[in-house]
Amino acid sequence: MARECWFRFVGSWLFFAALATAAVGGWAFCAPQVTATPPAGPSGYHLIKTIKVGGEGSWDYLAFDSPTRRLFISRGTKVMVLDVDTEAIVGEIPDTPGVHGIALASEPGRGYTSNGMAGTISIFDLKTLQVIGHAQAEMNPDSIIYDPATKRVFAMNGRSGTATVVDTLTGTVIGTIEIGGKLEFAAADGKGHVYVNVENKSEEVEIDSKDMTVKAHWPLDPCKQPSGLAIDVQHRRLFAGCGNRMMAVIDADSGRLIATPPIGAGVDADAFDPGTGYAFASCGSGVLSVVHEDSPDQFTVVEDVPTAQGARTMALDPKTHQVFLVTGQFGPRPAATPENPRPFPALVPGSFAVLEFGD
């Protein structure tokens, strides 16, 4: 594969010149195109196929709907919906300026997007993909999740340091939670607790999702700049991807830091598969770090599976254990100017693709 240049600057994760003026930070890459299937490692995970998606715009979070085999992909001003089996785009959620995250709530049959540039939340029908409403968030809603314990959606407002809470039954905002700091990925345990990474404070925050109050602020030192977050609900373990190349494993009840296994550079998303005991970290440097939960207090680094540089967000299908990542190919970086000292390279037309990994 061709070499790729990449860089990081502090803030939320937005790509490319199209959104550069609105972004508070992110990863930008001059990424190669995957041309061969990497060999399977100790976990067995390897590239199964590359799905050419194409299209223009930035990308950020992914979400996977197991019953329909649909992958939801944020693309700057819209969300693309891909059937991963037929490899066809089956629809899109339009008018999502600066979209970051997608939350899927199967019980009410609704989906939600956090529209960072507009400060809004789009609500859509999960079957028809038709937008049926909007809710007002605060500045730069980033991560967004559904909490099944309360049937509420929590949007983490990156610039406001708050969480906007939406009732899924009415589609209305029912509260705002003051948290503080630059909020990143969130996770819910399904038992009335929501957790969120505070990137600029390197801490984990526990929220009571019923009372809509902050219960605890837990420092994550030596983890710095946590972004991705996943949870093992059964064993009460949180997995935070840290900017200084480690995965912080945290007790979800006490906040105790249990382990810090090493991972690749440029992590953005984390996932946990209860069926295999694997915790994943997708890293923009071009690896999928795999850590095994041997026991609730013992974790073993399995391997760094080669992916492609720039593939730093992912979604997991817990039924098939497949992992989906996205990236693209970029042209040369434009010359720097006083007005734009670090310009983004342009996305090569048609190069955006989904990478499907399995064991």
N, C-alpha and C positions, 0 to 999 in steps of 0.2 A: 504494500500500500504506500501511497505517497505520504510524505511527511505533512504534518499539520501544525499550524501555529495556533496558540490559544492563550488567553489571559483572563485574569479575574480582577474584578474590583468590587468593593464592598457594597452590598445592597441587595435588592430583590433581583430576580432572574428574568431578564428580558433580552432578547436577541435582536441584533442587526440594526441598520441605520433607519429603517422604517419607523422604529419605536425608540430610537436613541434619545430623542429630546424628552420623552416621557419617562424613560427608565431611570430608576435610582441605582441601578447596577445590574450585574449579571455576568454571564460567561459569553464570550464570543469566540468563534473558532474558524480556522481555515481547515475544514475537515476533509478527509479522504473518502472516497467511495469504497464500500466493502466489496472486494472482488473474489474472495475465497472464503470457505468455511474454516474457521479456526479448529484445530484438533480438540477433541474432548479431553477435559482434565479430570482430576479426582472426583469432582462432583458429577461429572457426565454432561454438564451444561456446555452447549456449543450452538453455533448459529445454525438454525434449521432452514430459514429462508429470509430473503430480503424482499419486502413488498414496496414497489415503487409507488409513491403517492403523489409527488410533485406538488405544485401549488406554490404560492408566495406567502410571505409573512413570517413572523417570529413563531416560536413555540415555547411552551413551558410545561405545565403539568399534563399527565395522562391519567385516564380512568378507564377501567375495564369492567364491562357488564357481562358476567359469566353466563347467565341464562340465554342471552342473545348473541354471544360471541362478538360483541361490538366494542371497538376501541375508540374512545373519545380523545381527540387530540386538539389542544388549544393552538390556534394559529393566528394570534395577533388581533384580528377583528372578527373572528368566527371560530367555531369549533367544528372540526371535521369528524365524521362518524364513519369508521371503517369496519366492514365485516372481514375479520381476519381469515376466515375460511375461504370465502369467495374472492377475497382481495379487492373488493369493490367498495367505493365510497357510496354509502346508502343514504346519506343526508348530511345536513349541517345545521348548526345553530348560528344564525346570522346576528350581526349588529352587537358584537361583544368587544368594545374597544379596549385594547390592552388586556385581554383575557389572560388570567393566570390559571385558576383551578376549576375543576369540575367535580361536583358531588352528586352521587347517584343514590336515590332513596327508593328502593324497590317496593316497599310496602305501600306508600302513597302513590307510587308510579310517577315520580317527578324527578327532574334533574335540575341542577343549579350551577351557574357559572359566576365566578367573581371577575368583574370587569374593572381592571385596575385603573384605566385612564378615565372611565366614566364615573367611578365610585358607586357602581350599581351591582345588583345581583339579578341575572336573568333566570326566569323559571320556565321550564319546558316540560312537555309531556314525554315521558320516557319511551312510549311506544311510537307515537307519531312524529316526535321530535319538533313539534310545533311550539313556539314560544307562547306561553299563556299568561305571563305577567312579569313584573319587575318589582324589586324592593330596593330601597335606598340604603346604601352602606355609608362608610366614611372614606377617608383618603386611602386610595390604593388597596382595596381588598385583594388579598393574595391567596393564601390557603383557604379552602372551604371544605367542610366535612358535614356529613349527616350523622346525628347521634340517635341511634335507635331507642335508647332508654327514654328519651323525652320527645321523640319525633320532632326534633328541632334541627335546624341547619345553623352552623357557626361559621361566619366569614371573618378571617383574621385580617384586620386592616393594617397593612404594613407601615404606613406613614403616620397613622393616628395612634398606634399602640393600643387599639381597642378591638373588641370582637362584637360584630353585629349578629344578633340572634333572630332567626326567622322561624315562625310557626309554619310547619309544612301543611297543616290542615287549612289555614287561611291565607298563607302566602304573605303575611304581614310581619313587620318588625315588631318584636315584643320586648326587646331590651338591648342595651349596649353595655358591655363589660369593660371597665378600665383595667388595662394590664400593664402597659408601659413598654417602650422599646420597639425594636424592629422585629415584627412577628413573622415567622416562617411556617413550615409545615406543622400540621396538627394531627392528632389521633384521638379516637374515642374508644373507651373500653366496653361500651354497651351496658354499663352498670351505673351510669350517672356521673362519669368523670370524662372530661376532655383535657387533653394535654397539648401544649404548644411550645415550640422552640422560640426563644428570644435570641436572635442572632447576635446583636451588638452587645448583649450583656452576658452571653454564654451561660444561659440558664434555661431550666425547664420550669414551666408554670402549670400547675394543676388547677382546673376549674371545676366547680360543682355545676353540672349542666342543668340541674333542677332549680337550684336557687339563683343561678347565674351570678355566682360570686367566685373570686379567686381564693383558693384554699391554701396554696403554698407557692413559693419561689425557691427552686432548688438550684444551687450553683453546680455547674458541670465541669469545673476545672479538673484536669488539664485540657478538656475539650474546648476548642475555640470555634466560634462562628458556626453553631449548629444549624443545619438546614433541613435535610430529610428526616422524617420521623415515622417509625412503625411500632406496632405493639404485638406482643404475644399475650393475648387475653387470658389464656388458661394459667400461665405461670407468672402473670403480672410483671412483665418485663418490657421496657421501652428501649428502642434502638434509634439513637440519634446519629446522623452522619455529620461529622465535624470537619471544618475547613482545614484543620491541621492533620489530616490524613489518619483519623482514627474513628472508630465507632464507639460511642458511649453507650454502655448497657446500664440501664437505670431501673431500680426497684420502683414500680408504679405506685406503691403504697407509702413508702418512706422517703423516696428521693435518693436513696443510697446509691452511689456509683459502684457498680459491681465489677466492670471490666472495660478495657479500652483496646480491643483488638485493632491492629493496623488495617487500613484500607487504601485504595488508590487516591490520587489527587483529583480535586475538582468534583467532589461528591455533591449531588443535589437531592436525589431521592433515595429513600430506604423502603424496604418491604420485608415482611416476615411471612413465611409459609408454614402454618401449623402442621401440615401433612408431612413435611420433610425435616422440620427443625432448622431450616436454613434462613439466615438473615442476609439480605442482599443490600449492597450499596452501589448505585450506578454512578460512575465517575467519568467526568468529562475528559480525563486523560486517556480514555480508551479501554477501561476495564470494568468488569462487573465483579466486585469483591464479594466473596461468599464466605460467611462465617456460620459454623454449626453450633447450635445450642445443645451441648452434651448433657447438661443438667441446668436447672435455673441459675446456678452460680458458676458454671464452667462453660467456656466458649473457646472453640478451636477455629483458627483461620484455615480454611480449606484451600482456597486458591483465588487468584485474580484471573477471571476468564477474559480473554481478549474480545473486545467489542469493536468500537470505532471511535476515534476521537470526536468529541462533541456529543456523544450519546450519554447524557448525564441525567435524563429523566426517564422514568419507567413506570410500568404497571404490571401487576402480577395476577395471573389467573390461578387461584388456589385449587381449582378442580383439576386442571391439567398440569399444574406446576410450571406453566410456560411464563416466560418473562418477555415483555415487549419494551423496546427502546426505540428512540427516533434520533435521527441526525441528518445532515446534508453535506454537500460538497460546496466549497467556497473558492472564489477566485482570489487573486492577490490583494493584499491590503492596500488601499489607496494611500497616497502620500499624505503625511500629516500637515496640518495647517495651524496657524495660531488660533483659529476659531474652533478647530476640531483636531486636537493633538493626537487622539487615538481613534482614528476612523475605523468603522466596521468594514470588513470585506463583504462583497456582494455574494448572495446565494446563487450558485450556478443553477440556471433554470432547469426544472424537472428533476433535480437531484435529491430532493427530500424523500426519505424512505423510512419505513418501519422495519426494525430488526427483530425477528422472532427467535428467542433462545429456548431450548428445552434440553432435557437430559436423555 
